[in-house]
Amino acid sequence: MNDTPSALRALRERFPHWAFLYNPFAYRWYALHGRTTTLTADTPQELAERIVRHQVRQRLTRPQPRQ
């Protein structure tokens, strides 16, 4: 059974500001955010983990606003 549609739906619900694609010929999952961020993975679970790590890294490296 092909679980790709439900995996895409789950990713889109969990990360609403990201776009997701699956390439069945390459067996690769893609996450796109803005014009510069593209993440790839072998499974949707791995892709979700990479997005979380990316978001944490972005928060840690974002400059703090001046007060």
C-alpha positions, 0 to 999 in steps of 0.5 A: 500500500502506498502511504505517500498521500497520508505522509504528505498530509501529515507533514503539511499539517505539522509544518504549515509554512513549508512545501513538500514534494515526493519524487517516486523515481528517486525515492526522495522527500523534499521540503522547501521553505522560502527561496533558499531552503531545500531539505531532502531525506529518504523518509518523511520521518527523517525529513521532519527531523531535519526540519526541526533541526533546521528550525532550532539552528535558525532560532539559535543563529538569528540575531537578537533584536536591539532594545 
